[in-house]
């Protein structure tokens, strides 16, 4: 009886679940998420940069339930949206833990830089370094550690700072230098 009831359980739209790939055709990847019918994901979501499809039967995959199509009795899933949900969770956790995130400066934009941290983020020019940068193009395509100043998931907005980390590093070095000077004076 419990197995029968389990077959009717329904996930909420927007929920991220783990499923198993059970079929791959030219248009869709079918994923078993433990519901009475399989979920469908567009095959394009499994293409890599070179156009190859990375979907194998029995692979486990995290997916987001996009919507239920009652007429067709099918579930539409998204692998890409599940990945974005995971990135937003990681951003929230990093922000709450006062941690850092690694990212690549992708391009210059008005007032600063666009940074890829799994999602697009903004690095204001004033937060890029300790001093004003003469050649901003030198920072493009470079990987750095950043502090998350603020984020707003609804607005798809993430603001980063590299300067805070550089200031903390400079303060640590300054303290170590002063400590070494003090020790030298004590030795005299």
C-alpha positions as CSV (number, residue, x, y, z in Angstrom):
1,X,0.0,0.0,0.0
2,X,2.8,2.4,0.9
3,X,4.5,1.8,-2.5
4,X,1.2,2.5,-4.2
5,X,0.8,5.8,-2.3
6,X,4.4,6.6,-3.0
7,X,3.7,6.4,-6.7
8,X,1.2,9.3,-6.4
9,X,3.4,11.6,-4.4
10,X,3.9,15.0,-6.1
11,X,6.7,17.4,-5.9
12,X,6.1,21.2,-5.7
13,X,6.8,23.3,-8.7
14,X,10.2,25.0,-8.2
15,X,11.4,22.1,-5.9
16,X,14.9,20.6,-6.7
17,X,15.0,16.8,-6.6
18,X,17.4,14.1,-7.6
19,X,16.3,11.7,-10.3
20,X,17.8,9.0,-12.5
21,X,18.0,9.2,-16.3
22,X,16.0,6.3,-17.9
23,X,16.0,7.3,-21.6
24,X,17.7,9.7,-24.0
25,X,16.2,10.5,-27.4
26,X,16.8,13.3,-29.9
27,X,14.6,15.9,-28.2
28,X,14.3,14.9,-24.5
29,X,16.0,13.2,-21.6
30,X,13.5,11.2,-19.5
31,X,14.2,11.3,-15.8
32,X,12.6,9.1,-13.1
33,X,11.9,11.3,-10.0
34,X,9.7,8.8,-8.2
35,X,6.5,10.1,-9.6
36,X,3.9,8.1,-11.6
37,X,5.2,9.4,-14.9
38,X,8.7,10.3,-15.9
39,X,9.9,13.9,-16.1
40,X,11.2,15.5,-19.4
41,X,14.2,17.7,-19.8
42,X,15.0,19.3,-23.2
43,X,18.1,17.6,-24.6
44,X,19.8,21.1,-25.1
45,X,20.3,21.3,-21.3
46,X,22.7,18.3,-21.5
47,X,24.9,19.8,-24.3
48,X,28.4,21.0,-23.3
49,X,30.5,23.7,-25.0
50,X,31.5,21.5,-27.8
51,X,27.9,20.4,-28.5
52,X,28.3,16.9,-27.1
53,X,25.4,15.4,-25.1
54,X,26.4,14.4,-21.6
55,X,23.5,12.2,-20.6
56,X,23.7,8.5,-19.9
57,X,21.1,6.1,-18.7
58,X,21.3,5.5,-15.0
59,X,23.1,8.8,-14.3
60,X,21.8,10.6,-11.3
61,X,20.9,14.2,-12.0
62,X,19.5,17.1,-9.9
63,X,16.5,18.7,-11.5
64,X,14.0,21.4,-10.8
65,X,10.3,20.7,-11.2
66,X,9.2,23.4,-13.6
67,X,5.6,22.5,-14.1
68,X,3.0,19.7,-14.2
69,X,1.2,19.1,-17.5
70,X,-2.0,17.5,-16.3
71,X,-3.4,17.0,-19.8
72,X,-0.4,15.2,-21.1
73,X,0.3,13.6,-17.7
74,X,4.0,14.6,-17.8
75,X,6.3,16.6,-15.6
76,X,8.6,19.2,-17.2
77,X,12.0,19.4,-15.5
78,X,15.1,21.6,-15.8
79,X,18.6,20.7,-15.0
80,X,19.9,24.2,-15.7
81,X,17.4,25.8,-13.3
82,X,18.3,23.3,-10.6
83,X,22.0,24.3,-11.0
84,X,21.1,28.0,-10.6
85,X,19.1,27.2,-7.4
86,X,22.2,25.4,-6.0
87,X,24.4,28.4,-6.9
88,X,22.0,30.8,-5.2
89,X,22.1,28.6,-2.1
90,X,25.9,28.6,-2.1
91,X,25.9,32.4,-2.4
92,X,23.6,32.7,0.5
93,X,25.7,30.3,2.6
94,X,28.9,32.0,1.7
95,X,27.4,35.4,2.5
96,X,26.0,34.2,5.9
97,X,29.4,32.6,6.8
98,X,31.3,35.7,5.8
99,X,33.2,33.6,3.4
100,X,34.8,34.3,0.0
101,X,33.9,33.1,-3.5
102,X,36.2,32.6,-6.5
103,X,35.3,34.2,-9.8
104,X,36.6,35.2,-13.2
105,X,36.3,38.8,-14.4
106,X,34.5,38.4,-17.7
107,X,34.3,42.0,-19.0
108,X,34.3,45.6,-18.2
109,X,30.9,47.2,-17.7
110,X,29.8,50.7,-16.8
111,X,31.2,51.5,-13.3
112,X,33.2,48.3,-12.9
113,X,33.3,44.6,-14.0
114,X,31.1,41.7,-14.8
115,X,32.3,38.6,-12.8
116,X,31.3,35.0,-13.4
117,X,30.9,33.1,-10.0
118,X,28.4,30.6,-11.4
119,X,26.0,33.5,-12.0
120,X,26.8,37.0,-13.3
121,X,27.9,39.3,-10.5
122,X,29.0,43.0,-10.4
123,X,32.3,44.2,-9.1
124,X,32.3,48.0,-8.7
125,X,35.5,49.7,-10.0
126,X,36.0,51.2,-6.5
127,X,36.0,47.6,-5.0
128,X,38.4,46.0,-7.5
129,X,41.7,47.1,-5.9
130,X,43.2,49.2,-3.1
131,X,44.1,52.0,-5.5
132,X,42.4,53.2,-8.7
133,X,43.3,50.9,-11.6
134,X,45.1,52.5,-14.5
135,X,44.5,49.7,-17.1
136,X,41.2,48.0,-16.3
137,X,41.5,45.7,-19.2
138,X,44.4,43.9,-17.5
139,X,41.9,42.4,-14.9
140,X,39.7,40.9,-17.6
141,X,39.9,37.0,-17.8
142,X,41.7,36.9,-14.4
143,X,40.5,34.8,-11.5
144,X,40.3,36.3,-8.0
145,X,38.7,35.7,-4.6
146,X,35.8,38.0,-3.7
147,X,33.7,39.0,-0.8
148,X,29.9,39.2,-1.4
149,X,28.9,42.7,-0.3
150,X,25.2,42.1,-1.0
151,X,22.8,40.0,-3.1
152,X,19.2,40.0,-4.2
153,X,17.9,36.8,-5.8
154,X,14.7,38.4,-7.0
155,X,16.6,41.1,-8.9
156,X,19.3,38.6,-9.9
157,X,21.8,41.0,-8.4
158,X,25.1,40.2,-6.7
159,X,27.7,42.8,-5.7
160,X,31.3,41.8,-4.9
161,X,34.4,43.3,-3.4
162,X,38.0,42.4,-3.8
163,X,39.2,45.5,-2.0
164,X,37.9,44.2,1.4
165,X,40.1,41.1,1.1
166,X,43.1,43.2,0.0
167,X,42.7,45.6,3.0
168,X,42.5,42.6,5.4
169,X,45.6,41.1,3.9
170,X,47.4,44.4,4.1
171,X,46.4,44.8,7.8
172,X,47.6,41.3,8.6
173,X,51.0,42.0,7.0
174,X,51.2,45.4,8.8
175,X,50.5,43.7,12.1
176,X,53.1,41.0,11.5
177,X,55.7,43.7,10.5
178,X,55.0,45.8,13.6
179,X,55.2,42.7,15.7
180,X,58.6,41.8,14.2
181,X,59.8,45.4,14.8
182,X,58.7,45.2,18.5
183,X,60.5,41.8,18.9
184,X,63.7,43.3,17.4
185,X,63.5,46.2,19.9
186,X,63.0,43.8,22.8
187,X,66.1,41.9,21.7
188,X,68.3,45.0,21.7
